[in-house]
């Protein structure tokens, strides 16, 4: 069905700039606001506010998928693997994934992204909703969530896994932390 042929609802196209769990969270928020009978323009404004509060960091454990996806050369991946380098990625101002650091060991890289969240949590003037997700590592993500819940009692948390379409770009055992304004 083409949307122009559907007259039972007003349809708004919205670019969330994100996928996976964060997109789902924003959809739930939009549905809640629609059920409260807010006009579409107000829903879009509130979604923009939520989207503007979003920040996200990834730790990629295996460089192989970045090579296959064309984001890293074979030589760089080889050197990075020998040195146990774990790239830390984030979204830039154009919502493209960019590397911001290279850290040795997965444990140190996770601590780095947790520190990014801690700084945001401490300065935030609104409650945060935190999405912890990964690839083929649900048990590790759930353990991470249990640790984070005790450290940050004023935030809400959910955990999940990235599906195969997005997951093919970052490989197995990735760790992602994303936070945005809580609704």
N, C-alpha and C positions, 0 to 999 in steps of 0.2 A: 504494500500500500504506500502510496506517495502522500506525504503530509499535506500537500495543497488540496488533496481530495478528502481530507478528514476535517469535518466541520464541527465535531463535537467538543473540541478543545482548542485552546490557544496554545500554540507550540513555540517555545523559545529555544533557540540553539545557543549553547553556552560552552565556552572553552575553559575548562578547569585547569589546563596546563599540566595535569597529572593523570595518572592511570591507577589501576589496581585499587587498593583499599581506600586511598584518599578520595578517589572519584566516587566510590560507593558511599563514603561518609557524606560527601557533598550532595549526592543524590538524595540520601535519607533526609538531610537538612532541608533541601528544596521541597521534598514531599511534605515534610512537617509544616513548613510555611504555607504551602498550597492548601493543606488541610485546614489551616487557620484562616483561610480565605484572604491572604495577602495578595495584592495585585502583582502581576508578573514583574513590573518594574522594581517593586520593593524587594521581591525575591532575588532578582539579579543584583541589586545593590548589596543585599546581605551576603550573597554568594561571593561577590567581589571582595567584601570585607574579610570573609573567611579565607578566600584564596590569597589575599595579600598578607595574611598572617602565617602562611605556610612556609616551612623550611624542611629540607630533606638532605640526608647524608647516606651514602652507600659505602660498604666495604666489600670489595670484590676479592674472593679468595683465590680464584683460579684465573690466570691471565689468558688462557687459551681461547675463551669465547670472545674476548676483546680483539684478538687477532683475527679470528674468523669473521667478526663483524666489521673489520676494517678500522677499528679505533686504535689499534696498537700494532707496531711492526713485530715480525718474528724475532728480530734481534733484541728488541726492547723486552719482549716477553721472556726470552731465554735468560737475559741478564736479570730481570726481575724475579724469575723463578729461582735462580741460583741464590739470590740474596734474600729470598723469602719476602719480597716486597708485596705489600697489599695496598693497592691504590684506594684513596678515599675520593669519592665522587660526590658532586652535588649538582644542583640546577643553577645555571647562571641567570642573568636578568632577562635573557631571551628564552628561558625555560629549556635550554639544551643541557645535556649532561656534560660536565667538565670535571677533569681531575684537579683536585686542589692540594693534594699531598700524597706522598708515598711513604708508607710506614712499614717497618720490619715487624713482622708477626701479626697474626690475626688478633691476638689478645690486646696488643698495643693499639691497633687500629680501632677496635671496638671501644677501648677506653677514650680514644680521641673523639669519636663521634658522640659518645656519652657526655664528654665535657662540653661539646657544642650544645647539646640539649640542656645540660645543667645551667649554662650561662643564659640561655633563652628563658628557661623556667624561672630563674631568679630575678630576671628583669621584666618579665611579662606582667602586665596589669590586667590580664584576663585569664580565666582557666584554660588550660591546654588539653587537647585530646592527642594522644600519642599512638601512632601506628608502628608496631614493630613487625617486620616481615622479613622473609628470607627465601631461599631457594633450596628445596630438598633438605631442610633442616628444622622442621617444625618443633622437635623436642628442644633443640638449642634455643630457638626463638621463645618458646614458652618458659624456659628457665630464665632467660634474659628478662622477660616480662615480669616474672615473679620477683626478681631482684629490683627492677625499676619501680614497681608498685610500692614497695616498702620505702624507697628513697624519696619518692615524689608523691606524697599522699593527696595533694591538691590537683593532680592531673588524672584523667581517665585514660585507660589503656586498652588496646586490643592487639591481638597477634594474628598472623596469617602467613600465607605462602604466596609467592609470585607464581603465576601460571607459566606454562611452557612458551608462550609467544614472547613475553617480556623476558622471561628467565633465560632464553637462549642467548640473549645479549650479555648477561652478566655471569652466567655459569652457576654451578652448584655451590652451596655453602656461603652464599652472600648474606650480608647483614644490612638491613635498611632501617633507619629510624626517620620518621616523618612526624611532624607535629603541626597543628593548626588550632585555631580558635575553637573551643568547645561549644557545642550548641546545647 
